[in-house]
Amino acid sequence: MRVGSQLYGADLAVQRNLLGAYAQLSLASTRLSTMSRINRASDDPAGLIAVEQLEAELVAIKAAGDNAARAAGAVHVADAAMGEVGNLLNSIRSNVIAAAGGGLSEAEIDAKQMEVDAALEAIDRIGSYTSFGGRQLLEGGSMTFNVSPDVADTTTLELPAVDTQSLGSEAGRLADLAGGGTASLASGNSAESIDVLDAAQSQVLQARARLGAFEKYTIDSTQRVLGAMEENIRSVKSRIGDTDVAVEMSRMIRAEIMVQAATSTMALAGERHRMIGGLLGGF
């Protein structure tokens, strides 16, 4: 009985070692195949919490980055539209100065007034259809953006209404430069026309400057900060949750050796049992 008990105890130890080796082999294989050190909560409960919290932060940062990119897109569209309005205002100015020179015939003034009217219509058209993501950009008022991982951290951009009824000065509006208006080319009020154009151009330039400052100091700086945050959080998340390939390869090799050794030992134990059984059967 003593010999049998000793053999049975040794067999149990070999079996336990074999199961442990298989467990280590499975663990290393899983970590190497997924490249993740934490595949179940039991792998590292505290590490799992840390990794998931960091992942939540990364999701928020990515969303904020997407918001910043959309805000930049809206700024670029609005700036391009107002740049074209500025070009139209310069075209109108050229016609006003030409008409004020006194050397044009009535027919020539009428032709230039047609150009002015077409430019004014184009300004109204630009103001009405300029949009981004379904949001009208040049109808006046404010645009609110969230470019931060914190949903409560919003920023607001004020833009003027861009149309011939809104742009101008106290002396008049751009619409007054249209044919039949108080500042039309035929009215002879070229000084008033220039005052209105100066005021309108100033409003457009100030709005473009506001757009540029918003992009440079709000959007661009935020995107740089978000990029740095993402880089550092990903680095920490990687250190906590990613597989250390060298460690897991060593674990796998060691487990494979242990499996081979335990398997061989169990085979020898089986042969030893058969031999002892044969010897005992002879008595």
Backbone torsions as a table, in degrees:
resi	resn	phi	psi	omega
1	MET	NA	-36.0	-177.8
2	ARG	-64.9	-42.0	179.6
3	VAL	-63.3	-45.0	180.0
4	GLY	-62.1	-41.6	179.9
5	SER	-64.8	-42.1	179.0
6	GLN	-63.0	-42.3	179.1
7	LEU	-64.7	-41.5	-178.7
8	TYR	-65.3	-40.0	177.1
9	GLY	-63.4	-41.0	178.2
10	ALA	-65.0	-40.0	178.7
11	ASP	-61.8	-42.2	178.9
12	LEU	-61.4	-40.7	178.9
13	ALA	-63.6	-41.2	178.8
14	VAL	-64.6	-43.2	179.2
15	GLN	-62.7	-41.4	179.2
16	ARG	-63.3	-41.7	177.7
17	ASN	-64.4	-38.5	179.9
18	LEU	-65.6	-43.6	178.3
19	LEU	-63.5	-40.1	177.8
20	GLY	-63.9	-39.6	179.5
21	ALA	-66.1	-41.5	177.1
22	TYR	-61.9	-41.0	179.2
23	ALA	-62.1	-43.5	178.1
24	GLN	-65.5	-39.0	179.1
25	LEU	-64.8	-42.7	178.8
26	SER	-64.6	-41.3	-179.9
27	LEU	-62.4	-47.4	-179.6
28	ALA	-64.1	-41.4	-179.9
29	SER	-62.9	-43.0	180.0
30	THR	-63.2	-45.7	-178.4
31	ARG	-66.0	-36.1	179.0
32	LEU	-73.9	-34.1	-179.0
33	SER	-75.0	-33.9	-179.7
34	THR	-95.0	-14.5	-174.2
35	MET	57.5	25.2	177.7
36	SER	-124.6	131.8	-179.6
37	ARG	-76.6	-25.9	-176.8
38	ILE	-115.0	101.1	179.7
39	ASN	-107.8	-17.3	174.4
40	ARG	-137.4	157.7	-179.3
41	ALA	-59.4	-32.3	-178.0
42	SER	-70.0	-18.0	179.7
43	ASP	-63.6	-38.8	-179.6
44	ASP	-170.5	88.0	-176.1
45	PRO	-56.1	-47.4	-179.7
46	ALA	-65.8	-40.7	178.6
47	GLY	-64.2	-37.3	178.0
48	LEU	-60.6	-44.4	179.3
49	ILE	-61.4	-44.9	-179.1
50	ALA	-63.2	-44.0	-178.6
51	VAL	-64.5	-44.1	-179.1
52	GLU	-66.5	-36.9	176.8
53	GLN	-65.4	-41.3	178.3
54	LEU	-66.3	-37.4	178.5
55	GLU	-64.5	-39.2	177.3
56	ALA	-62.1	-40.0	177.9
57	GLU	-64.7	-39.5	179.5
58	LEU	-64.9	-39.2	177.5
59	VAL	-61.2	-44.4	179.7
60	ALA	-64.9	-39.9	179.7
61	ILE	-65.4	-42.1	179.0
62	LYS	-63.1	-42.9	178.4
63	ALA	-62.4	-41.6	177.9
64	ALA	-63.8	-39.0	177.0
65	GLY	-63.4	-40.6	176.6
66	ASP	-63.3	-41.3	177.8
67	ASN	-62.0	-41.1	179.3
68	ALA	-64.4	-38.9	178.6
69	ALA	-65.2	-40.0	177.6
70	ARG	-66.4	-40.0	177.6
71	ALA	-62.0	-41.4	177.7
72	ALA	-62.8	-39.2	177.5
73	GLY	-62.3	-42.6	178.3
74	ALA	-63.3	-41.2	178.8
75	VAL	-62.4	-43.7	-178.9
76	HIS	-63.9	-41.3	179.1
77	VAL	-63.9	-46.6	-179.3
78	ALA	-63.1	-40.5	-179.0
79	ASP	-66.8	-41.5	179.0
80	ALA	-63.3	-41.4	-179.9
81	ALA	-64.0	-45.0	-178.9
82	MET	-71.4	-27.3	173.0
83	GLY	-63.2	-40.1	177.5
84	GLU	-68.3	-36.9	175.4
85	VAL	-60.9	-40.4	176.9
86	GLY	-60.8	-40.0	177.3
87	ASN	-63.8	-40.1	179.0
88	LEU	-65.7	-38.4	177.8
89	LEU	-63.7	-38.4	177.4
90	ASN	-65.5	-37.4	177.8
91	SER	-63.7	-43.0	178.0
92	ILE	-63.3	-42.6	179.4
93	ARG	-58.2	-42.6	-179.9
94	SER	-59.9	-42.0	179.6
95	ASN	-69.3	-37.8	178.3
96	VAL	-62.4	-45.6	-178.7
97	ILE	-66.6	-39.0	178.5
98	ALA	-63.2	-42.2	-179.3
99	ALA	-68.9	-29.9	-179.0
100	ALA	-76.4	-9.7	-177.5
101	GLY	-71.4	-20.6	176.3
102	GLY	85.0	-0.1	-176.8
103	GLY	-102.4	4.3	-177.2
104	LEU	-96.4	147.2	175.6
105	SER	-77.7	169.2	178.9
106	GLU	-62.3	-37.7	179.4
107	ALA	-65.6	-39.3	179.2
108	GLU	-66.8	-39.5	178.0
109	ILE	-64.4	-41.1	177.8
110	ASP	-61.1	-40.0	180.0
111	ALA	-65.3	-40.2	179.1
112	LYS	-71.2	-32.3	176.2
113	GLN	-64.6	-35.5	175.8
114	MET	-61.3	-39.7	177.2
115	GLU	-64.7	-42.8	178.9
116	VAL	-61.5	-45.5	-179.7
117	ASP	-61.4	-41.4	179.4
118	ALA	-63.8	-39.8	179.0
119	ALA	-66.5	-40.0	178.3
120	LEU	-64.0	-41.2	177.0
121	GLU	-62.6	-39.2	179.5
122	ALA	-64.3	-38.6	177.8
123	ILE	-62.6	-44.4	178.0
124	ASP	-63.1	-38.8	-179.3
125	ARG	-65.6	-44.4	178.8
126	ILE	-61.1	-43.9	-179.8
127	GLY	-63.5	-30.9	-175.8
128	SER	-84.7	-33.3	-174.7
129	TYR	-104.3	-5.5	179.4
130	THR	-70.5	115.7	-177.4
131	SER	-147.9	166.3	176.6
132	PHE	-147.7	121.5	179.7
133	GLY	60.5	33.4	179.9
134	GLY	82.8	2.4	-179.6
135	ARG	-105.4	124.4	176.2
136	GLN	-70.7	130.5	-172.8
137	LEU	-98.7	-27.7	-170.6
138	LEU	-118.7	31.6	177.1
139	GLU	-101.4	11.7	178.9
140	GLY	88.4	164.2	-179.9
141	GLY	97.2	-161.1	-174.5
142	SER	-121.7	152.8	173.9
143	MET	-116.7	128.8	-179.1
144	THR	-106.7	131.4	-179.4
145	PHE	-124.7	152.0	171.3
146	ASN	-121.0	107.3	-178.6
147	VAL	-115.8	24.2	-177.9
148	SER	-124.4	152.7	174.2
149	PRO	-62.9	-18.2	178.0
150	ASP	-89.3	116.5	-175.4
151	VAL	-64.2	-22.0	-179.7
152	ALA	-83.3	-10.1	-176.4
153	ASP	-92.9	91.3	-178.7
154	THR	-111.8	160.8	177.6
155	THR	-133.9	146.8	-173.2
156	THR	-120.6	139.7	178.6
157	LEU	-122.1	123.7	179.5
158	GLU	-95.8	131.2	176.9
159	LEU	-131.7	145.9	179.8
160	PRO	-78.7	163.7	171.1
161	ALA	-75.0	130.9	-178.2
162	VAL	-108.0	95.3	175.1
163	ASP	-161.4	166.3	-172.9
164	THR	-71.6	-17.4	176.9
165	GLN	-84.5	-18.7	-176.0
166	SER	-103.0	-37.0	-176.9
167	LEU	-80.1	136.2	178.6
168	GLY	144.6	-159.0	-176.7
169	SER	-127.9	-174.4	176.9
170	GLU	-65.6	-24.4	-179.8
171	ALA	-74.2	-20.1	-179.3
172	GLY	165.2	174.4	179.9
173	ARG	-115.7	165.9	179.4
174	LEU	-57.0	-34.1	-179.4
175	ALA	-59.3	-24.1	-180.0
176	ASP	-69.5	-14.7	179.6
177	LEU	-84.4	-6.3	179.9
178	ALA	-70.1	162.3	179.8
179	GLY	-55.3	129.9	-178.1
180	GLY	87.1	-6.6	180.0
181	GLY	-80.4	168.6	-177.7
182	THR	-67.4	-18.0	179.7
183	ALA	-120.7	25.2	178.7
184	SER	-68.3	168.4	-178.6
185	LEU	-63.6	-33.7	-178.0
186	ALA	-77.6	-14.9	-176.9
187	SER	-73.1	-23.9	-177.0
188	GLY	80.5	3.5	180.0
189	ASN	-91.0	58.3	-176.5
190	SER	-64.6	-34.3	178.9
191	ALA	-62.9	-43.1	177.2
192	GLU	-63.8	-40.0	179.2
193	SER	-59.6	-45.2	-179.0
194	ILE	-66.0	-40.0	177.5
195	ASP	-59.7	-43.9	179.3
196	VAL	-63.9	-44.1	179.7
197	LEU	-64.0	-41.3	178.5
198	ASP	-60.1	-44.7	-178.8
199	ALA	-65.5	-43.2	-179.8
200	ALA	-63.9	-43.4	-179.1
201	GLN	-66.4	-37.0	177.3
202	SER	-63.0	-41.4	178.8
203	GLN	-63.4	-42.1	-180.0
204	VAL	-67.0	-43.4	-179.1
205	LEU	-66.4	-40.3	177.6
206	GLN	-62.9	-40.3	178.1
207	ALA	-64.6	-40.5	178.0
208	ARG	-66.0	-39.0	176.9
209	ALA	-63.6	-39.0	177.7
210	ARG	-63.4	-40.7	177.2
211	LEU	-62.4	-44.6	-179.6
212	GLY	-63.2	-42.7	179.2
213	ALA	-65.5	-39.4	178.9
214	PHE	-62.2	-44.2	179.8
215	GLU	-66.1	-43.9	-174.8
216	LYS	-71.0	-46.1	-171.6
217	TYR	-98.1	-15.0	178.1
218	THR	-109.2	-56.3	-175.4
219	ILE	-73.6	-54.3	-175.8
220	ASP	-62.2	-45.1	-179.3
221	SER	-65.1	-38.9	178.3
222	THR	-64.0	-42.0	179.6
223	GLN	-63.3	-36.5	177.7
224	ARG	-66.7	-42.4	178.7
225	VAL	-64.8	-43.8	179.0
226	LEU	-61.4	-38.8	178.3
227	GLY	-63.3	-42.8	178.4
228	ALA	-65.7	-40.9	177.8
229	MET	-60.8	-47.4	-179.0
230	GLU	-61.6	-43.2	-179.3
231	GLU	-60.2	-46.2	-177.2
232	ASN	-72.4	-38.1	178.9
233	ILE	-67.1	-40.8	178.0
234	ARG	-63.0	-36.7	179.2
235	SER	-64.0	-45.7	179.4
236	VAL	-66.2	-43.0	179.0
237	LYS	-60.6	-38.7	178.9
238	SER	-65.4	-41.7	179.8
239	ARG	-64.6	-34.2	-178.4
240	ILE	-80.3	-45.8	-167.5
241	GLY	-106.1	-17.6	-175.9
242	ASP	-80.8	155.2	178.9
243	THR	-71.9	134.1	169.7
244	ASP	-86.7	102.3	-171.5
245	VAL	-59.6	-41.8	-178.3
246	ALA	-63.0	-43.8	-179.7
247	VAL	-64.1	-45.5	-177.0
248	GLU	-71.1	-32.2	174.5
249	MET	-65.5	-40.5	177.0
250	SER	-64.6	-41.4	178.4
251	ARG	-61.7	-42.3	-178.8
252	MET	-65.4	-44.9	179.9
253	ILE	-62.6	-44.3	179.2
254	ARG	-63.2	-41.0	179.6
255	ALA	-66.6	-39.4	178.3
256	GLU	-62.6	-40.4	177.8
257	ILE	-64.4	-42.1	179.4
258	MET	-65.1	-39.3	178.1
259	VAL	-63.0	-45.4	179.8
260	GLN	-62.8	-43.1	-179.1
261	ALA	-65.6	-44.0	-179.2
262	ALA	-66.6	-38.1	178.4
263	THR	-64.1	-43.1	178.3
264	SER	-64.4	-40.9	179.6
265	THR	-63.6	-40.8	178.8
266	MET	-66.4	-36.7	176.8
267	ALA	-63.6	-42.3	177.9
268	LEU	-64.9	-38.6	178.9
269	ALA	-63.5	-39.7	178.2
270	GLY	-63.9	-42.0	178.1
271	GLU	-65.0	-38.2	179.5
272	ARG	-65.0	-38.8	177.8
273	HIS	-62.8	-40.9	179.9
274	ARG	-65.3	-39.5	179.7
275	MET	-64.6	-44.1	-178.9
276	ILE	-66.4	-39.1	177.7
277	GLY	-60.8	-39.4	179.0
278	GLY	-66.1	-40.2	-179.5
279	LEU	-67.4	-43.1	-179.4
280	LEU	-68.2	-31.0	179.0
281	GLY	-69.2	-17.4	-179.5
282	GLY	-80.8	-11.3	-178.9
283	PHE	-89.0	NA	NA
